[in-house]
Amino acid sequence: MSAIAGLESVSGIAANPVIMQLGGAVLSQQPVQGAGFGDILAAGMKQVEAKLSSADSLVRQFALDDSIPVHQVTFALEEARMSVELAMQVRARLVESYRDMMNMQI
């Protein structure tokens, strides 16, 4: 659901005074079209992969040519390391959530 579609849905509610009444009829929910949780995870993993490949190419350029400053290589490597750590933390939380849900008694 894009931001514009969200604004349109809010303005549609405001334009219909029947919907705004308390205790009124239950509104039918329309399915939300947009990026799902899997899409968001895939986009995040692509960003991590891009940072890793960028850091790798900088290290290769630094090894072949001295024109690349060492601090630029260090920043790229640290940024890639932090991205991987963040991805691992997200993965750990997802696994922990899955285990919690599986251990719930119904």
Gaussian input, Z-matrix of N, CA and C with variables (Angstrom, degrees):
# hf/3-21g

backbone

0 1
 N
 C     1     B1
 C     2     B2     1     A1
 N     3     B3     2     A2     1     D1
 C     4     B4     3     A3     2     D2
 C     5     B5     4     A4     3     D3
 N     6     B6     5     A5     4     D4
 C     7     B7     6     A6     5     D5
 C     8     B8     7     A7     6     D6
 N     9     B9     8     A8     7     D7
 C    10    B10     9     A9     8     D8
 C    11    B11    10    A10     9     D9
 N    12    B12    11    A11    10    D10
 C    13    B13    12    A12    11    D11
 C    14    B14    13    A13    12    D12
 N    15    B15    14    A14    13    D13
 C    16    B16    15    A15    14    D14
 C    17    B17    16    A16    15    D15
 N    18    B18    17    A17    16    D16
 C    19    B19    18    A18    17    D17
 C    20    B20    19    A19    18    D18
 N    21    B21    20    A20    19    D19
 C    22    B22    21    A21    20    D20
 C    23    B23    22    A22    21    D21
 N    24    B24    23    A23    22    D22
 C    25    B25    24    A24    23    D23
 C    26    B26    25    A25    24    D24
 N    27    B27    26    A26    25    D25
 C    28    B28    27    A27    26    D26
 C    29    B29    28    A28    27    D27
 N    30    B30    29    A29    28    D28
 C    31    B31    30    A30    29    D29
 C    32    B32    31    A31    30    D30
 N    33    B33    32    A32    31    D31
 C    34    B34    33    A33    32    D32
 C    35    B35    34    A34    33    D33
 N    36    B36    35    A35    34    D34
 C    37    B37    36    A36    35    D35
 C    38    B38    37    A37    36    D36
 N    39    B39    38    A38    37    D37
 C    40    B40    39    A39    38    D38
 C    41    B41    40    A40    39    D39
 N    42    B42    41    A41    40    D40
 C    43    B43    42    A42    41    D41
 C    44    B44    43    A43    42    D42
 N    45    B45    44    A44    43    D43
 C    46    B46    45    A45    44    D44
 C    47    B47    46    A46    45    D45
 N    48    B48    47    A47    46    D46
 C    49    B49    48    A48    47    D47
 C    50    B50    49    A49    48    D48
 N    51    B51    50    A50    49    D49
 C    52    B52    51    A51    50    D50
 C    53    B53    52    A52    51    D51
 N    54    B54    53    A53    52    D52
 C    55    B55    54    A54    53    D53
 C    56    B56    55    A55    54    D54
 N    57    B57    56    A56    55    D55
 C    58    B58    57    A57    56    D56
 C    59    B59    58    A58    57    D57
 N    60    B60    59    A59    58    D58
 C    61    B61    60    A60    59    D59
 C    62    B62    61    A61    60    D60
 N    63    B63    62    A62    61    D61
 C    64    B64    63    A63    62    D62
 C    65    B65    64    A64    63    D63
 N    66    B66    65    A65    64    D64
 C    67    B67    66    A66    65    D65
 C    68    B68    67    A67    66    D66
 N    69    B69    68    A68    67    D67
 C    70    B70    69    A69    68    D68
 C    71    B71    70    A70    69    D69
 N    72    B72    71    A71    70    D70
 C    73    B73    72    A72    71    D71
 C    74    B74    73    A73    72    D72
 N    75    B75    74    A74    73    D73
 C    76    B76    75    A75    74    D74
 C    77    B77    76    A76    75    D75
 N    78    B78    77    A77    76    D76
 C    79    B79    78    A78    77    D77
 C    80    B80    79    A79    78    D78
 N    81    B81    80    A80    79    D79
 C    82    B82    81    A81    80    D80
 C    83    B83    82    A82    81    D81
 N    84    B84    83    A83    82    D82
 C    85    B85    84    A84    83    D83
 C    86    B86    85    A85    84    D84
 N    87    B87    86    A86    85    D85
 C    88    B88    87    A87    86    D86
 C    89    B89    88    A88    87    D87
 N    90    B90    89    A89    88    D88
 C    91    B91    90    A90    89    D89
 C    92    B92    91    A91    90    D90
 N    93    B93    92    A92    91    D91
 C    94    B94    93    A93    92    D92
 C    95    B95    94    A94    93    D93
 N    96    B96    95    A95    94    D94
 C    97    B97    96    A96    95    D95
 C    98    B98    97    A97    96    D96
 N    99    B99    98    A98    97    D97
 C   100   B100    99    A99    98    D98
 C   101   B101   100   A100    99    D99
 N   102   B102   101   A101   100   D100
 C   103   B103   102   A102   101   D101
 C   104   B104   103   A103   102   D102
 N   105   B105   104   A104   103   D103
 C   106   B106   105   A105   104   D104
 C   107   B107   106   A106   105   D105
 N   108   B108   107   A107   106   D106
 C   109   B109   108   A108   107   D107
 C   110   B110   109   A109   108   D108
 N   111   B111   110   A110   109   D109
 C   112   B112   111   A111   110   D110
 C   113   B113   112   A112   111   D111
 N   114   B114   113   A113   112   D112
 C   115   B115   114   A114   113   D113
 C   116   B116   115   A115   114   D114
 N   117   B117   116   A116   115   D115
 C   118   B118   117   A117   116   D116
 C   119   B119   118   A118   117   D117
 N   120   B120   119   A119   118   D118
 C   121   B121   120   A120   119   D119
 C   122   B122   121   A121   120   D120
 N   123   B123   122   A122   121   D121
 C   124   B124   123   A123   122   D122
 C   125   B125   124   A124   123   D123
 N   126   B126   125   A125   124   D124
 C   127   B127   126   A126   125   D125
 C   128   B128   127   A127   126   D126
 N   129   B129   128   A128   127   D127
 C   130   B130   129   A129   128   D128
 C   131   B131   130   A130   129   D129
 N   132   B132   131   A131   130   D130
 C   133   B133   132   A132   131   D131
 C   134   B134   133   A133   132   D132
 N   135   B135   134   A134   133   D133
 C   136   B136   135   A135   134   D134
 C   137   B137   136   A136   135   D135
 N   138   B138   137   A137   136   D136
 C   139   B139   138   A138   137   D137
 C   140   B140   139   A139   138   D138
 N   141   B141   140   A140   139   D139
 C   142   B142   141   A141   140   D140
 C   143   B143   142   A142   141   D141
 N   144   B144   143   A143   142   D142
 C   145   B145   144   A144   143   D143
 C   146   B146   145   A145   144   D144
 N   147   B147   146   A146   145   D145
 C   148   B148   147   A147   146   D146
 C   149   B149   148   A148   147   D147
 N   150   B150   149   A149   148   D148
 C   151   B151   150   A150   149   D149
 C   152   B152   151   A151   150   D150
 N   153   B153   152   A152   151   D151
 C   154   B154   153   A153   152   D152
 C   155   B155   154   A154   153   D153
 N   156   B156   155   A155   154   D154
 C   157   B157   156   A156   155   D155
 C   158   B158   157   A157   156   D156
 N   159   B159   158   A158   157   D157
 C   160   B160   159   A159   158   D158
 C   161   B161   160   A160   159   D159
 N   162   B162   161   A161   160   D160
 C   163   B163   162   A162   161   D161
 C   164   B164   163   A163   162   D162
 N   165   B165   164   A164   163   D163
 C   166   B166   165   A165   164   D164
 C   167   B167   166   A166   165   D165
 N   168   B168   167   A167   166   D166
 C   169   B169   168   A168   167   D167
 C   170   B170   169   A169   168   D168
 N   171   B171   170   A170   169   D169
 C   172   B172   171   A171   170   D170
 C   173   B173   172   A172   171   D171
 N   174   B174   173   A173   172   D172
 C   175   B175   174   A174   173   D173
 C   176   B176   175   A175   174   D174
 N   177   B177   176   A176   175   D175
 C   178   B178   177   A177   176   D176
 C   179   B179   178   A178   177   D177
 N   180   B180   179   A179   178   D178
 C   181   B181   180   A180   179   D179
 C   182   B182   181   A181   180   D180
 N   183   B183   182   A182   181   D181
 C   184   B184   183   A183   182   D182
 C   185   B185   184   A184   183   D183
 N   186   B186   185   A185   184   D184
 C   187   B187   186   A186   185   D185
 C   188   B188   187   A187   186   D186
 N   189   B189   188   A188   187   D187
 C   190   B190   189   A189   188   D188
 C   191   B191   190   A190   189   D189
 N   192   B192   191   A191   190   D190
 C   193   B193   192   A192   191   D191
 C   194   B194   193   A193   192   D192
 N   195   B195   194   A194   193   D193
 C   196   B196   195   A195   194   D194
 C   197   B197   196   A196   195   D195
 N   198   B198   197   A197   196   D196
 C   199   B199   198   A198   197   D197
 C   200   B200   199   A199   198   D198
 N   201   B201   200   A200   199   D199
 C   202   B202   201   A201   200   D200
 C   203   B203   202   A202   201   D201
 N   204   B204   203   A203   202   D202
 C   205   B205   204   A204   203   D203
 C   206   B206   205   A205   204   D204
 N   207   B207   206   A206   205   D205
 C   208   B208   207   A207   206   D206
 C   209   B209   208   A208   207   D207
 N   210   B210   209   A209   208   D208
 C   211   B211   210   A210   209   D209
 C   212   B212   211   A211   210   D210
 N   213   B213   212   A212   211   D211
 C   214   B214   213   A213   212   D212
 C   215   B215   214   A214   213   D213
 N   216   B216   215   A215   214   D214
 C   217   B217   216   A216   215   D215
 C   218   B218   217   A217   216   D216
 N   219   B219   218   A218   217   D217
 C   220   B220   219   A219   218   D218
 C   221   B221   220   A220   219   D219
 N   222   B222   221   A221   220   D220
 C   223   B223   222   A222   221   D221
 C   224   B224   223   A223   222   D222
 N   225   B225   224   A224   223   D223
 C   226   B226   225   A225   224   D224
 C   227   B227   226   A226   225   D225
 N   228   B228   227   A227   226   D226
 C   229   B229   228   A228   227   D227
 C   230   B230   229   A229   228   D228
 N   231   B231   230   A230   229   D229
 C   232   B232   231   A231   230   D230
 C   233   B233   232   A232   231   D231
 N   234   B234   233   A233   232   D232
 C   235   B235   234   A234   233   D233
 C   236   B236   235   A235   234   D234
 N   237   B237   236   A236   235   D235
 C   238   B238   237   A237   236   D236
 C   239   B239   238   A238   237   D237
 N   240   B240   239   A239   238   D238
 C   241   B241   240   A240   239   D239
 C   242   B242   241   A241   240   D240
 N   243   B243   242   A242   241   D241
 C   244   B244   243   A243   242   D242
 C   245   B245   244   A244   243   D243
 N   246   B246   245   A245   244   D244
 C   247   B247   246   A246   245   D245
 C   248   B248   247   A247   246   D246
 N   249   B249   248   A248   247   D247
 C   250   B250   249   A249   248   D248
 C   251   B251   250   A250   249   D249
 N   252   B252   251   A251   250   D250
 C   253   B253   252   A252   251   D251
 C   254   B254   253   A253   252   D252
 N   255   B255   254   A254   253   D253
 C   256   B256   255   A255   254   D254
 C   257   B257   256   A256   255   D255
 N   258   B258   257   A257   256   D256
 C   259   B259   258   A258   257   D257
 C   260   B260   259   A259   258   D258
 N   261   B261   260   A260   259   D259
 C   262   B262   261   A261   260   D260
 C   263   B263   262   A262   261   D261
 N   264   B264   263   A263   262   D262
 C   265   B265   264   A264   263   D263
 C   266   B266   265   A265   264   D264
 N   267   B267   266   A266   265   D265
 C   268   B268   267   A267   266   D266
 C   269   B269   268   A268   267   D267
 N   270   B270   269   A269   268   D268
 C   271   B271   270   A270   269   D269
 C   272   B272   271   A271   270   D270
 N   273   B273   272   A272   271   D271
 C   274   B274   273   A273   272   D272
 C   275   B275   274   A274   273   D273
 N   276   B276   275   A275   274   D274
 C   277   B277   276   A276   275   D275
 C   278   B278   277   A277   276   D276
 N   279   B279   278   A278   277   D277
 C   280   B280   279   A279   278   D278
 C   281   B281   280   A280   279   D279
 N   282   B282   281   A281   280   D280
 C   283   B283   282   A282   281   D281
 C   284   B284   283   A283   282   D282
 N   285   B285   284   A284   283   D283
 C   286   B286   285   A285   284   D284
 C   287   B287   286   A286   285   D285
 N   288   B288   287   A287   286   D286
 C   289   B289   288   A288   287   D287
 C   290   B290   289   A289   288   D288
 N   291   B291   290   A290   289   D289
 C   292   B292   291   A291   290   D290
 C   293   B293   292   A292   291   D291
 N   294   B294   293   A293   292   D292
 C   295   B295   294   A294   293   D293
 C   296   B296   295   A295   294   D294
 N   297   B297   296   A296   295   D295
 C   298   B298   297   A297   296   D296
 C   299   B299   298   A298   297   D297
 N   300   B300   299   A299   298   D298
 C   301   B301   300   A300   299   D299
 C   302   B302   301   A301   300   D300
 N   303   B303   302   A302   301   D301
 C   304   B304   303   A303   302   D302
 C   305   B305   304   A304   303   D303
 N   306   B306   305   A305   304   D304
 C   307   B307   306   A306   305   D305
 C   308   B308   307   A307   306   D306
 N   309   B309   308   A308   307   D307
 C   310   B310   309   A309   308   D308
 C   311   B311   310   A310   309   D309
 N   312   B312   311   A311   310   D310
 C   313   B313   312   A312   311   D311
 C   314   B314   313   A313   312   D312
 N   315   B315   314   A314   313   D313
 C   316   B316   315   A315   314   D314
 C   317   B317   316   A316   315   D315

   B1=1.4466
   B2=1.5102
   B3=1.3080
   B4=1.4509
   B5=1.5162
   B6=1.3259
   B7=1.4576
   B8=1.5200
   B9=1.3146
   B10=1.4670
   B11=1.5225
   B12=1.3371
   B13=1.4663
   B14=1.5257
   B15=1.3401
   B16=1.4588
   B17=1.5123
   B18=1.3237
   B19=1.4598
   B20=1.5204
   B21=1.3326
   B22=1.4596
   B23=1.5241
   B24=1.3145
   B25=1.4672
   B26=1.5201
   B27=1.3364
   B28=1.4614
   B29=1.5158
   B30=1.3155
   B31=1.4663
   B32=1.5204
   B33=1.3371
   B34=1.4558
   B35=1.5139
   B36=1.3202
   B37=1.4551
   B38=1.5207
   B39=1.3178
   B40=1.4564
   B41=1.5203
   B42=1.3447
   B43=1.4521
   B44=1.5197
   B45=1.3236
   B46=1.4502
   B47=1.5311
   B48=1.3399
   B49=1.4564
   B50=1.5245
   B51=1.3292
   B52=1.4584
   B53=1.5220
   B54=1.3079
   B55=1.4605
   B56=1.5178
   B57=1.3194
   B58=1.4485
   B59=1.5231
   B60=1.3311
   B61=1.4555
   B62=1.5226
   B63=1.3255
   B64=1.4558
   B65=1.5187
   B66=1.2912
   B67=1.4518
   B68=1.5137
   B69=1.3040
   B70=1.4589
   B71=1.5088
   B72=1.2872
   B73=1.4536
   B74=1.5247
   B75=1.3075
   B76=1.4624
   B77=1.5163
   B78=1.3015
   B79=1.4624
   B80=1.5154
   B81=1.3119
   B82=1.4575
   B83=1.5248
   B84=1.3179
   B85=1.4614
   B86=1.5169
   B87=1.2961
   B88=1.4554
   B89=1.5216
   B90=1.3040
   B91=1.4699
   B92=1.5182
   B93=1.3197
   B94=1.4555
   B95=1.5208
   B96=1.3008
   B97=1.4583
   B98=1.5159
   B99=1.2857
   B100=1.4568
   B101=1.5033
   B102=1.3064
   B103=1.4515
   B104=1.5197
   B105=1.3006
   B106=1.4483
   B107=1.5174
   B108=1.3159
   B109=1.4587
   B110=1.5276
   B111=1.3114
   B112=1.4630
   B113=1.5130
   B114=1.3322
   B115=1.4618
   B116=1.5217
   B117=1.3311
   B118=1.4639
   B119=1.5302
   B120=1.3258
   B121=1.4681
   B122=1.5228
   B123=1.3237
   B124=1.4664
   B125=1.5223
   B126=1.3331
   B127=1.4711
   B128=1.5279
   B129=1.3276
   B130=1.4601
   B131=1.5171
   B132=1.3272
   B133=1.4607
   B134=1.5244
   B135=1.3317
   B136=1.4676
   B137=1.5226
   B138=1.3382
   B139=1.4634
   B140=1.5233
   B141=1.3232
   B142=1.4717
   B143=1.5230
   B144=1.3167
   B145=1.4579
   B146=1.5250
   B147=1.3335
   B148=1.4641
   B149=1.5242
   B150=1.3314
   B151=1.4696
   B152=1.5205
   B153=1.3266
   B154=1.4626
   B155=1.5249
   B156=1.3111
   B157=1.4733
   B158=1.5193
   B159=1.3375
   B160=1.4629
   B161=1.5233
   B162=1.3186
   B163=1.4688
   B164=1.5273
   B165=1.3139
   B166=1.4641
   B167=1.5224
   B168=1.3213
   B169=1.4692
   B170=1.5271
   B171=1.3474
   B172=1.4610
   B173=1.5290
   B174=1.3160
   B175=1.4689
   B176=1.5246
   B177=1.3127
   B178=1.4755
   B179=1.5194
   B180=1.3432
   B181=1.4669
   B182=1.5225
   B183=1.3204
   B184=1.4634
   B185=1.5232
   B186=1.3317
   B187=1.4625
   B188=1.5196
   B189=1.3174
   B190=1.4641
   B191=1.5218
   B192=1.3351
   B193=1.4608
   B194=1.5225
   B195=1.3182
   B196=1.4669
   B197=1.5262
   B198=1.3176
   B199=1.4681
   B200=1.5283
   B201=1.3155
   B202=1.4645
   B203=1.5276
   B204=1.3390
   B205=1.4592
   B206=1.5297
   B207=1.3059
   B208=1.4668
   B209=1.5293
   B210=1.3352
   B211=1.4637
   B212=1.5268
   B213=1.3359
   B214=1.4695
   B215=1.5351
   B216=1.3024
   B217=1.4656
   B218=1.5309
   B219=1.3311
   B220=1.4587
   B221=1.5202
   B222=1.3327
   B223=1.4679
   B224=1.5215
   B225=1.3265
   B226=1.4680
   B227=1.5267
   B228=1.3306
   B229=1.4684
   B230=1.5178
   B231=1.3222
   B232=1.4684
   B233=1.5328
   B234=1.3290
   B235=1.4618
   B236=1.5293
   B237=1.3260
   B238=1.4590
   B239=1.5297
   B240=1.3427
   B241=1.4658
   B242=1.5269
   B243=1.3215
   B244=1.4627
   B245=1.5254
   B246=1.3155
   B247=1.4684
   B248=1.5257
   B249=1.3303
   B250=1.4632
   B251=1.5263
   B252=1.3340
   B253=1.4640
   B254=1.5255
   B255=1.3224
   B256=1.4644
   B257=1.5223
   B258=1.3150
   B259=1.4674
   B260=1.5242
   B261=1.3289
   B262=1.4640
   B263=1.5273
   B264=1.3334
   B265=1.4631
   B266=1.5307
   B267=1.3223
   B268=1.4699
   B269=1.5158
   B270=1.3299
   B271=1.4674
   B272=1.5259
   B273=1.3222
   B274=1.4637
   B275=1.5224
   B276=1.3407
   B277=1.4725
   B278=1.5188
   B279=1.3105
   B280=1.4616
   B281=1.5262
   B282=1.3183
   B283=1.4691
   B284=1.5202
   B285=1.3336
   B286=1.4686
   B287=1.5283
   B288=1.3234
   B289=1.4692
   B290=1.5235
   B291=1.3234
   B292=1.4571
   B293=1.5315
   B294=1.3270
   B295=1.4687
   B296=1.5255
   B297=1.3340
   B298=1.4629
   B299=1.5186
   B300=1.3233
   B301=1.4648
   B302=1.5255
   B303=1.3207
   B304=1.4647
   B305=1.5259
   B306=1.3288
   B307=1.4624
   B308=1.5273
   B309=1.3337
   B310=1.4678
   B311=1.5252
   B312=1.3202
   B313=1.4528
   B314=1.5159
   B315=1.3071
   B316=1.4617
   B317=1.5049
   A1=107.62
   A2=116.40
   A3=119.84
   A4=110.02
   A5=115.74
   A6=120.52
   A7=110.96
   A8=116.60
   A9=119.50
   A10=109.87
   A11=116.91
   A12=119.73
   A13=110.20
   A14=116.62
   A15=119.88
   A16=111.99
   A17=116.23
   A18=119.72
   A19=111.06
   A20=116.13
   A21=119.11
   A22=110.89
   A23=116.27
   A24=118.14
   A25=110.65
   A26=117.54
   A27=120.25
   A28=110.19
   A29=117.32
   A30=119.21
   A31=110.61
   A32=118.18
   A33=120.58
   A34=111.29
   A35=117.98
   A36=121.71
   A37=110.26
   A38=116.81
   A39=120.25
   A40=111.53
   A41=117.73
   A42=120.39
   A43=111.98
   A44=119.02
   A45=122.64
   A46=108.79
   A47=118.29
   A48=120.33
   A49=113.36
   A50=118.98
   A51=121.40
   A52=109.95
   A53=115.81
   A54=120.53
   A55=110.64
   A56=117.47
   A57=121.65
   A58=112.78
   A59=120.02
   A60=121.85
   A61=109.91
   A62=114.93
   A63=119.45
   A64=109.05
   A65=117.33
   A66=121.65
   A67=113.09
   A68=118.05
   A69=121.93
   A70=111.52
   A71=115.27
   A72=121.36
   A73=109.87
   A74=114.93
   A75=120.45
   A76=108.77
   A77=114.97
   A78=120.14
   A79=109.66
   A80=114.90
   A81=118.41
   A82=107.81
   A83=114.94
   A84=120.78
   A85=108.78
   A86=115.93
   A87=120.57
   A88=108.17
   A89=117.84
   A90=119.15
   A91=110.48
   A92=114.50
   A93=120.89
   A94=108.28
   A95=115.65
   A96=121.80
   A97=108.30
   A98=117.53
   A99=120.15
   A100=110.88
   A101=114.44
   A102=119.92
   A103=110.12
   A104=116.34
   A105=121.87
   A106=110.54
   A107=114.77
   A108=120.41
   A109=110.84
   A110=116.85
   A111=120.57
   A112=112.25
   A113=115.85
   A114=119.66
   A115=111.30
   A116=115.95
   A117=120.05
   A118=110.09
   A119=116.44
   A120=119.75
   A121=111.59
   A122=116.45
   A123=119.63
   A124=111.10
   A125=116.75
   A126=119.73
   A127=110.71
   A128=116.87
   A129=119.99
   A130=111.91
   A131=116.61
   A132=119.74
   A133=111.62
   A134=116.43
   A135=119.11
   A136=110.71
   A137=117.13
   A138=120.47
   A139=110.69
   A140=116.95
   A141=120.43
   A142=109.65
   A143=116.19
   A144=120.35
   A145=111.30
   A146=117.45
   A147=120.81
   A148=111.12
   A149=116.91
   A150=119.65
   A151=111.19
   A152=116.85
   A153=120.03
   A154=111.46
   A155=116.52
   A156=118.87
   A157=110.86
   A158=117.02
   A159=120.49
   A160=110.86
   A161=116.86
   A162=120.52
   A163=110.15
   A164=117.12
   A165=120.30
   A166=111.14
   A167=116.52
   A168=118.88
   A169=111.31
   A170=116.69
   A171=119.02
   A172=111.33
   A173=117.22
   A174=120.51
   A175=109.84
   A176=116.94
   A177=120.09
   A178=111.00
   A179=116.62
   A180=119.64
   A181=110.26
   A182=116.82
   A183=120.33
   A184=111.08
   A185=116.61
   A186=119.90
   A187=111.83
   A188=117.24
   A189=120.49
   A190=113.11
   A191=116.05
   A192=119.76
   A193=108.88
   A194=116.45
   A195=119.95
   A196=113.15
   A197=117.97
   A198=119.40
   A199=112.47
   A200=117.73
   A201=121.34
   A202=108.00
   A203=117.88
   A204=119.23
   A205=111.68
   A206=115.45
   A207=120.31
   A208=111.55
   A209=116.77
   A210=117.63
   A211=111.50
   A212=117.29
   A213=119.99
   A214=110.09
   A215=116.53
   A216=120.81
   A217=109.69
   A218=115.69
   A219=119.60
   A220=111.44
   A221=116.33
   A222=119.77
   A223=111.33
   A224=116.66
   A225=119.83
   A226=111.03
   A227=116.21
   A228=119.11
   A229=111.54
   A230=116.62
   A231=119.53
   A232=111.22
   A233=116.26
   A234=119.92
   A235=111.01
   A236=116.32
   A237=120.45
   A238=110.66
   A239=116.80
   A240=120.16
   A241=111.04
   A242=116.06
   A243=119.41
   A244=111.70
   A245=117.17
   A246=120.28
   A247=111.37
   A248=115.90
   A249=119.43
   A250=110.11
   A251=117.17
   A252=119.74
   A253=111.46
   A254=116.45
   A255=119.85
   A256=111.12
   A257=116.65
   A258=119.97
   A259=110.64
   A260=116.73
   A261=119.87
   A262=111.28
   A263=117.16
   A264=120.18
   A265=111.20
   A266=116.18
   A267=119.59
   A268=110.21
   A269=116.37
   A270=120.70
   A271=110.89
   A272=116.79
   A273=120.02
   A274=111.06
   A275=116.52
   A276=119.87
   A277=111.52
   A278=117.09
   A279=120.11
   A280=110.60
   A281=116.96
   A282=120.31
   A283=109.58
   A284=116.51
   A285=120.63
   A286=110.75
   A287=116.94
   A288=120.78
   A289=111.06
   A290=115.90
   A291=120.06
   A292=110.83
   A293=115.82
   A294=119.27
   A295=111.21
   A296=116.98
   A297=119.93
   A298=111.32
   A299=116.00
   A300=119.14
   A301=111.21
   A302=116.97
   A303=120.33
   A304=111.54
   A305=117.83
   A306=120.83
   A307=113.28
   A308=117.47
   A309=120.36
   A310=109.07
   A311=114.48
   A312=118.81
   A313=108.97
   A314=114.56
   A315=119.37
   A316=109.72
   D1=120.00
   D2=-179.93
   D3=-79.29
   D4=167.18
   D5=-179.43
   D6=-65.44
   D7=-35.84
   D8=-179.93
   D9=-68.02
   D10=-41.98
   D11=178.20
   D12=-63.09
   D13=-35.96
   D14=177.16
   D15=-64.08
   D16=-40.26
   D17=178.50
   D18=-67.88
   D19=-37.16
   D20=178.40
   D21=-64.63
   D22=-39.64
   D23=-179.41
   D24=-68.08
   D25=-36.45
   D26=177.66
   D27=-67.94
   D28=-42.02
   D29=-179.97
   D30=-68.12
   D31=-30.61
   D32=176.49
   D33=-66.30
   D34=-35.67
   D35=177.46
   D36=-68.93
   D37=-41.51
   D38=-179.29
   D39=-67.97
   D40=-29.53
   D41=-179.33
   D42=-76.40
   D43=-20.53
   D44=-178.54
   D45=-104.08
   D46=100.81
   D47=-175.89
   D48=-66.81
   D49=-22.13
   D50=179.82
   D51=-65.06
   D52=-37.12
   D53=-178.89
   D54=-66.98
   D55=-31.68
   D56=-175.49
   D57=-76.46
   D58=-10.30
   D59=-179.10
   D60=-72.86
   D61=141.61
   D62=177.39
   D63=-75.51
   D64=140.29
   D65=177.73
   D66=74.51
   D67=16.16
   D68=-179.50
   D69=-76.06
   D70=-172.66
   D71=-179.91
   D72=-65.61
   D73=148.85
   D74=178.30
   D75=-71.19
   D76=130.27
   D77=-179.60
   D78=-79.22
   D79=145.06
   D80=175.23
   D81=-78.43
   D82=133.95
   D83=-179.29
   D84=-88.85
   D85=128.17
   D86=175.82
   D87=-91.30
   D88=142.22
   D89=178.77
   D90=-64.40
   D91=139.20
   D92=-179.17
   D93=-86.22
   D94=125.59
   D95=177.61
   D96=-98.05
   D97=128.58
   D98=177.65
   D99=166.44
   D100=-163.94
   D101=-177.94
   D102=-72.55
   D103=129.92
   D104=177.53
   D105=-89.63
   D106=179.21
   D107=-179.26
   D108=-63.22
   D109=-38.72
   D110=178.46
   D111=-64.66
   D112=-37.49
   D113=178.00
   D114=-65.34
   D115=-39.50
   D116=179.58
   D117=-66.14
   D118=-41.99
   D119=177.61
   D120=-64.19
   D121=-41.89
   D122=179.44
   D123=-63.76
   D124=-39.74
   D125=178.47
   D126=-65.17
   D127=-39.17
   D128=177.95
   D129=-64.77
   D130=-41.14
   D131=178.93
   D132=-66.85
   D133=-33.89
   D134=176.41
   D135=-65.66
   D136=-36.98
   D137=177.87
   D138=-65.85
   D139=-40.57
   D140=178.20
   D141=-63.62
   D142=-43.95
   D143=179.67
   D144=-63.47
   D145=-38.07
   D146=178.41
   D147=-65.10
   D148=-39.31
   D149=178.50
   D150=-67.83
   D151=-37.69
   D152=177.54
   D153=-65.23
   D154=-42.78
   D155=-179.24
   D156=-69.95
   D157=-34.87
   D158=176.76
   D159=-64.64
   D160=-44.36
   D161=178.46
   D162=-64.85
   D163=-39.38
   D164=179.66
   D165=-64.09
   D166=-42.89
   D167=179.80
   D168=-66.96
   D169=-35.98
   D170=177.49
   D171=-65.77
   D172=-39.75
   D173=178.11
   D174=-63.52
   D175=-42.03
   D176=178.34
   D177=-63.19
   D178=-44.00
   D179=178.98
   D180=-64.10
   D181=-39.38
   D182=179.65
   D183=-64.68
   D184=-37.43
   D185=179.49
   D186=-69.14
   D187=-32.12
   D188=-177.38
   D189=-90.22
   D190=-30.16
   D191=-172.82
   D192=-137.11
   D193=137.32
   D194=-179.70
   D195=-85.43
   D196=3.78
   D197=-177.96
   D198=-75.32
   D199=-16.91
   D200=178.41
   D201=-83.31
   D202=122.89
   D203=179.55
   D204=-68.94
   D205=145.68
   D206=-175.06
   D207=-67.07
   D208=-31.90
   D209=-179.71
   D210=-67.80
   D211=-31.30
   D212=177.67
   D213=-66.39
   D214=-39.53
   D215=178.23
   D216=-66.94
   D217=-41.16
   D218=-179.74
   D219=-64.05
   D220=-43.16
   D221=177.95
   D222=-61.82
   D223=-43.11
   D224=-179.27
   D225=-64.69
   D226=-40.81
   D227=178.90
   D228=-66.62
   D229=-41.22
   D230=179.76
   D231=-67.14
   D232=-39.06
   D233=177.60
   D234=-63.20
   D235=-40.83
   D236=177.88
   D237=-65.92
   D238=-41.01
   D239=179.64
   D240=-63.26
   D241=-43.27
   D242=179.82
   D243=-66.76
   D244=-35.54
   D245=177.31
   D246=-64.42
   D247=-41.00
   D248=178.67
   D249=-66.90
   D250=-40.98
   D251=178.14
   D252=-62.10
   D253=-41.58
   D254=177.93
   D255=-63.37
   D256=-42.56
   D257=178.50
   D258=-62.60
   D259=-38.68
   D260=178.81
   D261=-67.50
   D262=-36.25
   D263=176.98
   D264=-66.33
   D265=-41.30
   D266=177.74
   D267=-63.29
   D268=-41.91
   D269=177.80
   D270=-61.77
   D271=-44.01
   D272=-179.62
   D273=-62.30
   D274=-40.57
   D275=178.66
   D276=-66.45
   D277=-38.71
   D278=178.92
   D279=-65.39
   D280=-42.57
   D281=179.40
   D282=-65.14
   D283=-41.98
   D284=178.96
   D285=-62.60
   D286=-41.90
   D287=177.97
   D288=-63.72
   D289=-41.28
   D290=178.66
   D291=-61.47
   D292=-44.40
   D293=179.65
   D294=-64.60
   D295=-40.22
   D296=177.30
   D297=-61.17
   D298=-41.82
   D299=-179.59
   D300=-67.94
   D301=-36.53
   D302=179.54
   D303=-69.89
   D304=-28.21
   D305=-179.59
   D306=-87.01
   D307=-3.97
   D308=178.60
   D309=-68.09
   D310=138.91
   D311=175.83
   D312=-92.90
   D313=134.70
   D314=-178.76
   D315=-100.49

